[in-house]
Amino acid sequence: MARTPEERVLVAVCEECGREYFFQEGMPDGLACDRCGNQVFRTFEADTAPDEVDEEFREETERDLAPDDPEGDVVDGDIRDLKRI
């Protein structure tokens, strides 16, 4: 499935130290790594929109907030405590 430009970001990785830079629009000319000063980068485009892997990770790791869910151990007091944070 093709992604729209809003769902993609240009990633530039410094080949010397591995520092990553992210750009919505093209990479600026003369970019130098602020960590090591290198000017050689490996670039690629990455998706920013969630995909199946992101959704599965969230399902597996997010806290269950349904107090009536038989599989969870959440009680009403837990939810009230989270709202105070």
Distance bins in CASP14 RR format, pairs under 12 A and 6 or more apart:
PFRMAT RR
TARGET T0000
AUTHOR 0000-0000-0000
RMODE 2
METHOD distances of the structure
MODEL  1
1 7 0 0 0 0 0 1 0 0 0 0 0
1 47 0 0 0 0 1 0 0 0 0 0 0
1 49 0 0 0 0 1 0 0 0 0 0 0
1 51 0 0 0 0 1 0 0 0 0 0 0
1 52 0 0 0 0 0 1 0 0 0 0 0
2 8 0 0 0 0 1 0 0 0 0 0 0
2 45 0 0 0 0 0 1 0 0 0 0 0
2 47 0 0 0 0 0 1 0 0 0 0 0
2 49 0 0 0 0 0 1 0 0 0 0 0
3 9 0 0 0 0 0 1 0 0 0 0 0
3 45 0 0 0 0 1 0 0 0 0 0 0
3 46 0 0 0 0 1 0 0 0 0 0 0
3 47 1 0 1 0 0 0 0 0 0 0 0
3 48 0 0 0 0 1 0 0 0 0 0 0
3 49 1 0 0 1 0 0 0 0 0 0 0
3 50 0 0 0 0 0 1 0 0 0 0 0
3 51 0 0 0 0 1 0 0 0 0 0 0
4 47 0 0 0 0 0 1 0 0 0 0 0
4 48 0 0 0 0 0 1 0 0 0 0 0
4 49 0 0 0 0 1 0 0 0 0 0 0
5 23 0 0 0 0 0 1 0 0 0 0 0
5 24 0 0 0 0 1 0 0 0 0 0 0
5 25 0 0 0 0 1 0 0 0 0 0 0
5 26 0 0 0 0 0 1 0 0 0 0 0
5 45 0 0 0 0 1 0 0 0 0 0 0
5 47 0 0 0 0 0 1 0 0 0 0 0
5 48 0 0 0 0 0 1 0 0 0 0 0
5 49 0 0 0 0 0 1 0 0 0 0 0
6 24 0 0 0 0 1 0 0 0 0 0 0
6 25 0 0 0 0 0 1 0 0 0 0 0
6 47 0 0 0 0 0 1 0 0 0 0 0
6 48 1 0 0 1 0 0 0 0 0 0 0
6 49 0 0 0 0 1 0 0 0 0 0 0
7 24 0 0 0 0 0 1 0 0 0 0 0
7 45 0 0 0 0 0 1 0 0 0 0 0
7 46 0 0 0 0 1 0 0 0 0 0 0
7 47 1 0 1 0 0 0 0 0 0 0 0
7 48 1 0 1 0 0 0 0 0 0 0 0
7 49 1 0 1 0 0 0 0 0 0 0 0
7 50 0 0 0 0 1 0 0 0 0 0 0
7 51 0 0 0 0 0 1 0 0 0 0 0
8 22 0 0 0 0 0 1 0 0 0 0 0
8 23 0 0 0 0 0 1 0 0 0 0 0
8 24 0 0 0 0 1 0 0 0 0 0 0
8 25 0 0 0 0 0 1 0 0 0 0 0
8 26 0 0 0 0 0 1 0 0 0 0 0
8 44 0 0 0 0 0 1 0 0 0 0 0
8 45 1 0 1 0 0 0 0 0 0 0 0
8 46 1 0 0 1 0 0 0 0 0 0 0
8 47 1 0 0 1 0 0 0 0 0 0 0
8 48 1 0 0 1 0 0 0 0 0 0 0
8 49 0 0 0 0 1 0 0 0 0 0 0
9 20 0 0 0 0 0 1 0 0 0 0 0
9 21 0 0 0 0 0 1 0 0 0 0 0
9 22 1 0 1 0 0 0 0 0 0 0 0
9 23 1 0 0 1 0 0 0 0 0 0 0
9 24 1 0 0 1 0 0 0 0 0 0 0
9 25 0 0 0 0 1 0 0 0 0 0 0
9 26 0 0 0 0 0 1 0 0 0 0 0
9 27 0 0 0 0 0 1 0 0 0 0 0
9 43 0 0 0 0 0 1 0 0 0 0 0
9 44 0 0 0 0 1 0 0 0 0 0 0
9 45 1 0 0 1 0 0 0 0 0 0 0
9 46 1 0 1 0 0 0 0 0 0 0 0
9 47 0 0 0 0 1 0 0 0 0 0 0
9 48 1 0 1 0 0 0 0 0 0 0 0
9 49 0 0 0 0 0 1 0 0 0 0 0
10 20 0 0 0 0 0 1 0 0 0 0 0
10 21 0 0 0 0 1 0 0 0 0 0 0
10 22 1 0 0 1 0 0 0 0 0 0 0
10 23 1 0 1 0 0 0 0 0 0 0 0
10 24 1 0 0 1 0 0 0 0 0 0 0
10 25 1 0 0 1 0 0 0 0 0 0 0
10 26 1 0 1 0 0 0 0 0 0 0 0
10 27 1 0 0 1 0 0 0 0 0 0 0
10 28 0 0 0 0 0 1 0 0 0 0 0
10 31 0 0 0 0 0 1 0 0 0 0 0
10 41 0 0 0 0 0 1 0 0 0 0 0
10 42 0 0 0 0 0 1 0 0 0 0 0
10 43 1 0 0 1 0 0 0 0 0 0 0
10 44 1 0 0 1 0 0 0 0 0 0 0
10 45 1 0 1 0 0 0 0 0 0 0 0
10 46 0 0 0 0 1 0 0 0 0 0 0
10 47 0 0 0 0 0 1 0 0 0 0 0
10 48 0 0 0 0 0 1 0 0 0 0 0
11 18 0 0 0 0 0 1 0 0 0 0 0
11 19 0 0 0 0 0 1 0 0 0 0 0
11 20 1 0 0 1 0 0 0 0 0 0 0
11 21 1 0 0 1 0 0 0 0 0 0 0
11 22 1 0 1 0 0 0 0 0 0 0 0
11 23 1 0 0 1 0 0 0 0 0 0 0
11 24 0 0 0 0 0 1 0 0 0 0 0
11 26 0 0 0 0 0 1 0 0 0 0 0
11 27 0 0 0 0 1 0 0 0 0 0 0
11 41 0 0 0 0 1 0 0 0 0 0 0
11 42 0 0 0 0 1 0 0 0 0 0 0
11 43 1 0 0 1 0 0 0 0 0 0 0
11 44 1 0 1 0 0 0 0 0 0 0 0
11 45 1 0 0 1 0 0 0 0 0 0 0
11 46 1 0 1 0 0 0 0 0 0 0 0
11 47 0 0 0 0 0 1 0 0 0 0 0
11 48 0 0 0 0 0 1 0 0 0 0 0
12 18 0 0 0 0 0 1 0 0 0 0 0
12 19 0 0 0 0 1 0 0 0 0 0 0
12 20 1 0 0 1 0 0 0 0 0 0 0
12 21 1 0 1 0 0 0 0 0 0 0 0
12 22 1 0 0 1 0 0 0 0 0 0 0
12 23 1 0 0 1 0 0 0 0 0 0 0
12 26 0 0 0 0 1 0 0 0 0 0 0
12 27 1 0 1 0 0 0 0 0 0 0 0
12 28 0 0 0 0 1 0 0 0 0 0 0
12 30 0 0 0 0 0 1 0 0 0 0 0
12 31 1 0 0 1 0 0 0 0 0 0 0
12 32 0 0 0 0 0 1 0 0 0 0 0
12 33 0 0 0 0 1 0 0 0 0 0 0
12 38 0 0 0 0 0 1 0 0 0 0 0
12 39 0 0 0 0 0 1 0 0 0 0 0
12 40 0 0 0 0 0 1 0 0 0 0 0
12 41 1 0 1 0 0 0 0 0 0 0 0
12 42 1 0 0 1 0 0 0 0 0 0 0
12 43 1 0 1 0 0 0 0 0 0 0 0
12 44 0 0 0 0 1 0 0 0 0 0 0
12 45 0 0 0 0 0 1 0 0 0 0 0
12 46 0 0 0 0 0 1 0 0 0 0 0
13 19 1 0 0 1 0 0 0 0 0 0 0
13 20 1 0 1 0 0 0 0 0 0 0 0
13 21 1 0 0 1 0 0 0 0 0 0 0
13 22 0 0 0 0 0 1 0 0 0 0 0
13 27 0 0 0 0 0 1 0 0 0 0 0
13 31 0 0 0 0 0 1 0 0 0 0 0
13 33 0 0 0 0 1 0 0 0 0 0 0
13 35 0 0 0 0 0 1 0 0 0 0 0
13 38 0 0 0 0 0 1 0 0 0 0 0
13 40 0 0 0 0 1 0 0 0 0 0 0
13 41 1 0 0 1 0 0 0 0 0 0 0
13 42 1 0 1 0 0 0 0 0 0 0 0
13 43 1 0 0 1 0 0 0 0 0 0 0
13 44 0 0 0 0 1 0 0 0 0 0 0
13 46 0 0 0 0 0 1 0 0 0 0 0
14 20 1 0 0 1 0 0 0 0 0 0 0
14 21 1 0 0 1 0 0 0 0 0 0 0
14 27 0 0 0 0 0 1 0 0 0 0 0
14 31 0 0 0 0 1 0 0 0 0 0 0
14 32 0 0 0 0 1 0 0 0 0 0 0
14 33 1 0 1 0 0 0 0 0 0 0 0
14 34 0 0 0 0 1 0 0 0 0 0 0
14 35 1 0 0 1 0 0 0 0 0 0 0
14 36 1 0 0 1 0 0 0 0 0 0 0
14 37 0 0 0 0 1 0 0 0 0 0 0
14 38 1 0 1 0 0 0 0 0 0 0 0
14 39 0 0 0 0 1 0 0 0 0 0 0
14 40 1 0 0 1 0 0 0 0 0 0 0
14 41 1 0 1 0 0 0 0 0 0 0 0
14 42 0 0 0 0 1 0 0 0 0 0 0
14 43 0 0 0 0 0 1 0 0 0 0 0
15 33 0 0 0 0 1 0 0 0 0 0 0
15 36 0 0 0 0 1 0 0 0 0 0 0
15 37 0 0 0 0 0 1 0 0 0 0 0
15 38 1 0 0 1 0 0 0 0 0 0 0
15 39 0 0 0 0 1 0 0 0 0 0 0
15 40 1 0 1 0 0 0 0 0 0 0 0
15 41 1 0 0 1 0 0 0 0 0 0 0
15 42 1 0 1 0 0 0 0 0 0 0 0
15 43 0 0 0 0 0 1 0 0 0 0 0
16 32 0 0 0 0 0 1 0 0 0 0 0
16 33 1 0 0 1 0 0 0 0 0 0 0
16 35 0 0 0 0 1 0 0 0 0 0 0
16 36 1 0 1 0 0 0 0 0 0 0 0
16 37 1 0 0 1 0 0 0 0 0 0 0
16 38 1 1 0 0 0 0 0 0 0 0 0
16 39 0 0 0 0 1 0 0 0 0 0 0
16 40 1 0 0 1 0 0 0 0 0 0 0
16 41 0 0 0 0 1 0 0 0 0 0 0
16 42 0 0 0 0 0 1 0 0 0 0 0
17 32 0 0 0 0 0 1 0 0 0 0 0
17 33 1 0 0 1 0 0 0 0 0 0 0
17 34 0 0 0 0 0 1 0 0 0 0 0
17 35 1 0 1 0 0 0 0 0 0 0 0
17 36 1 0 1 0 0 0 0 0 0 0 0
17 37 0 0 0 0 1 0 0 0 0 0 0
17 38 1 0 0 1 0 0 0 0 0 0 0
17 40 0 0 0 0 0 1 0 0 0 0 0
17 41 0 0 0 0 0 1 0 0 0 0 0
18 33 0 0 0 0 1 0 0 0 0 0 0
18 35 0 0 0 0 1 0 0 0 0 0 0
18 36 0 0 0 0 1 0 0 0 0 0 0
18 37 0 0 0 0 0 1 0 0 0 0 0
18 38 0 0 0 0 1 0 0 0 0 0 0
18 40 0 0 0 0 0 1 0 0 0 0 0
18 41 0 0 0 0 1 0 0 0 0 0 0
18 42 0 0 0 0 1 0 0 0 0 0 0
19 31 0 0 0 0 0 1 0 0 0 0 0
19 32 0 0 0 0 0 1 0 0 0 0 0
19 33 1 0 1 0 0 0 0 0 0 0 0
19 34 1 0 0 1 0 0 0 0 0 0 0
19 35 1 0 1 0 0 0 0 0 0 0 0
19 36 1 0 0 1 0 0 0 0 0 0 0
19 37 0 0 0 0 1 0 0 0 0 0 0
19 38 0 0 0 0 1 0 0 0 0 0 0
19 40 0 0 0 0 0 1 0 0 0 0 0
19 41 0 0 0 0 1 0 0 0 0 0 0
19 42 0 0 0 0 0 1 0 0 0 0 0
20 33 0 0 0 0 0 1 0 0 0 0 0
20 34 0 0 0 0 0 1 0 0 0 0 0
20 35 0 0 0 0 0 1 0 0 0 0 0
20 41 0 0 0 0 1 0 0 0 0 0 0
20 42 0 0 0 0 0 1 0 0 0 0 0
20 43 0 0 0 0 0 1 0 0 0 0 0
20 44 0 0 0 0 0 1 0 0 0 0 0
20 46 0 0 0 0 1 0 0 0 0 0 0
21 27 1 0 0 1 0 0 0 0 0 0 0
21 28 0 0 0 0 1 0 0 0 0 0 0
21 31 1 0 0 1 0 0 0 0 0 0 0
21 32 0 0 0 0 0 1 0 0 0 0 0
21 33 0 0 0 0 1 0 0 0 0 0 0
21 34 0 0 0 0 1 0 0 0 0 0 0
21 35 0 0 0 0 0 1 0 0 0 0 0
21 38 0 0 0 0 0 1 0 0 0 0 0
21 41 1 0 0 1 0 0 0 0 0 0 0
21 42 0 0 0 0 0 1 0 0 0 0 0
21 43 0 0 0 0 1 0 0 0 0 0 0
21 44 0 0 0 0 0 1 0 0 0 0 0
21 46 0 0 0 0 0 1 0 0 0 0 0
22 41 0 0 0 0 0 1 0 0 0 0 0
22 43 0 0 0 0 0 1 0 0 0 0 0
22 44 0 0 0 0 0 1 0 0 0 0 0
22 45 0 0 0 0 0 1 0 0 0 0 0
22 46 0 0 0 0 1 0 0 0 0 0 0
22 48 0 0 0 0 1 0 0 0 0 0 0
23 31 0 0 0 0 1 0 0 0 0 0 0
23 41 0 0 0 0 0 1 0 0 0 0 0
23 43 0 0 0 0 1 0 0 0 0 0 0
23 44 0 0 0 0 0 1 0 0 0 0 0
23 45 0 0 0 0 0 1 0 0 0 0 0
23 46 0 0 0 0 0 1 0 0 0 0 0
23 48 0 0 0 0 0 1 0 0 0 0 0
24 45 0 0 0 0 0 1 0 0 0 0 0
24 46 0 0 0 0 0 1 0 0 0 0 0
24 48 0 0 0 0 1 0 0 0 0 0 0
25 45 0 0 0 0 0 1 0 0 0 0 0
26 41 0 0 0 0 0 1 0 0 0 0 0
26 43 0 0 0 0 1 0 0 0 0 0 0
26 45 0 0 0 0 0 1 0 0 0 0 0
27 39 0 0 0 0 0 1 0 0 0 0 0
27 41 1 0 0 1 0 0 0 0 0 0 0
27 42 0 0 0 0 0 1 0 0 0 0 0
27 43 1 0 0 1 0 0 0 0 0 0 0
27 44 0 0 0 0 0 1 0 0 0 0 0
27 45 0 0 0 0 0 1 0 0 0 0 0
28 39 0 0 0 0 0 1 0 0 0 0 0
28 41 0 0 0 0 0 1 0 0 0 0 0
28 43 0 0 0 0 0 1 0 0 0 0 0
29 39 0 0 0 0 0 1 0 0 0 0 0
29 41 0 0 0 0 0 1 0 0 0 0 0
30 37 0 0 0 0 0 1 0 0 0 0 0
30 38 0 0 0 0 0 1 0 0 0 0 0
30 39 1 0 0 1 0 0 0 0 0 0 0
30 40 0 0 0 0 0 1 0 0 0 0 0
30 41 0 0 0 0 1 0 0 0 0 0 0
31 37 0 0 0 0 1 0 0 0 0 0 0
31 38 0 0 0 0 1 0 0 0 0 0 0
31 39 1 0 0 1 0 0 0 0 0 0 0
31 40 0 0 0 0 0 1 0 0 0 0 0
31 41 1 0 0 1 0 0 0 0 0 0 0
31 43 0 0 0 0 0 1 0 0 0 0 0
32 38 1 0 0 1 0 0 0 0 0 0 0
32 39 1 0 1 0 0 0 0 0 0 0 0
32 40 0 0 0 0 1 0 0 0 0 0 0
32 41 0 0 0 0 1 0 0 0 0 0 0
33 39 1 0 0 1 0 0 0 0 0 0 0
33 40 0 0 0 0 1 0 0 0 0 0 0
33 41 1 0 0 1 0 0 0 0 0 0 0
33 42 0 0 0 0 0 1 0 0 0 0 0
47 53 0 0 0 0 0 1 0 0 0 0 0
47 54 0 0 0 0 1 0 0 0 0 0 0
48 54 0 0 0 0 0 1 0 0 0 0 0
49 55 0 0 0 0 0 1 0 0 0 0 0
50 56 0 0 0 0 0 1 0 0 0 0 0
50 57 0 0 0 0 1 0 0 0 0 0 0
50 58 1 0 0 1 0 0 0 0 0 0 0
50 59 0 0 0 0 0 1 0 0 0 0 0
51 57 0 0 0 0 0 1 0 0 0 0 0
51 58 0 0 0 0 0 1 0 0 0 0 0
52 58 0 0 0 0 0 1 0 0 0 0 0
52 59 0 0 0 0 0 1 0 0 0 0 0
53 59 0 0 0 0 0 1 0 0 0 0 0
53 60 0 0 0 0 0 1 0 0 0 0 0
54 60 0 0 0 0 0 1 0 0 0 0 0
54 61 0 0 0 0 0 1 0 0 0 0 0
54 62 0 0 0 0 0 1 0 0 0 0 0
55 61 0 0 0 0 0 1 0 0 0 0 0
55 62 0 0 0 0 0 1 0 0 0 0 0
56 62 0 0 0 0 0 1 0 0 0 0 0
58 64 0 0 0 0 0 1 0 0 0 0 0
62 74 0 0 0 0 0 1 0 0 0 0 0
63 69 0 0 0 0 0 1 0 0 0 0 0
63 72 0 0 0 0 1 0 0 0 0 0 0
63 73 0 0 0 0 0 1 0 0 0 0 0
63 74 1 0 0 1 0 0 0 0 0 0 0
63 78 0 0 0 0 1 0 0 0 0 0 0
63 79 0 0 0 0 1 0 0 0 0 0 0
63 81 0 0 0 0 0 1 0 0 0 0 0
63 82 0 0 0 0 1 0 0 0 0 0 0
64 70 0 0 0 0 0 1 0 0 0 0 0
64 71 1 0 0 1 0 0 0 0 0 0 0
64 72 1 0 1 0 0 0 0 0 0 0 0
64 73 0 0 0 0 1 0 0 0 0 0 0
64 74 1 0 1 0 0 0 0 0 0 0 0
64 75 0 0 0 0 0 1 0 0 0 0 0
64 78 0 0 0 0 1 0 0 0 0 0 0
64 79 0 0 0 0 0 1 0 0 0 0 0
64 82 0 0 0 0 0 1 0 0 0 0 0
65 72 0 0 0 0 1 0 0 0 0 0 0
65 73 0 0 0 0 0 1 0 0 0 0 0
65 74 1 0 0 1 0 0 0 0 0 0 0
65 75 0 0 0 0 0 1 0 0 0 0 0
65 76 0 0 0 0 0 1 0 0 0 0 0
65 77 0 0 0 0 0 1 0 0 0 0 0
65 78 0 0 0 0 1 0 0 0 0 0 0
65 79 1 0 1 0 0 0 0 0 0 0 0
65 80 0 0 0 0 0 1 0 0 0 0 0
65 81 0 0 0 0 0 1 0 0 0 0 0
65 82 1 0 0 1 0 0 0 0 0 0 0
65 83 0 0 0 0 0 1 0 0 0 0 0
66 72 1 0 0 1 0 0 0 0 0 0 0
66 73 0 0 0 0 0 1 0 0 0 0 0
66 74 1 0 0 1 0 0 0 0 0 0 0
66 75 0 0 0 0 0 1 0 0 0 0 0
66 76 0 0 0 0 0 1 0 0 0 0 0
66 78 0 0 0 0 0 1 0 0 0 0 0
66 79 0 0 0 0 1 0 0 0 0 0 0
67 73 0 0 0 0 1 0 0 0 0 0 0
67 74 1 0 1 0 0 0 0 0 0 0 0
67 75 1 0 1 0 0 0 0 0 0 0 0
67 76 1 0 1 0 0 0 0 0 0 0 0
67 77 0 0 0 0 1 0 0 0 0 0 0
67 78 1 0 0 1 0 0 0 0 0 0 0
67 79 1 0 0 1 0 0 0 0 0 0 0
67 80 0 0 0 0 0 1 0 0 0 0 0
67 82 0 0 0 0 0 1 0 0 0 0 0
68 74 0 0 0 0 1 0 0 0 0 0 0
68 75 0 0 0 0 0 1 0 0 0 0 0
68 76 0 0 0 0 1 0 0 0 0 0 0
68 79 0 0 0 0 0 1 0 0 0 0 0
69 75 0 0 0 0 0 1 0 0 0 0 0
69 79 0 0 0 0 0 1 0 0 0 0 0
72 78 0 0 0 0 0 1 0 0 0 0 0
74 80 0 0 0 0 0 1 0 0 0 0 0
74 81 0 0 0 0 0 1 0 0 0 0 0
74 82 0 0 0 0 1 0 0 0 0 0 0
75 81 0 0 0 0 1 0 0 0 0 0 0
75 82 0 0 0 0 0 1 0 0 0 0 0
76 82 0 0 0 0 0 1 0 0 0 0 0
76 83 0 0 0 0 0 1 0 0 0 0 0
77 83 0 0 0 0 1 0 0 0 0 0 0
77 84 0 0 0 0 0 1 0 0 0 0 0
78 84 0 0 0 0 0 1 0 0 0 0 0
78 85 0 0 0 0 0 1 0 0 0 0 0
79 85 0 0 0 0 0 1 0 0 0 0 0
END
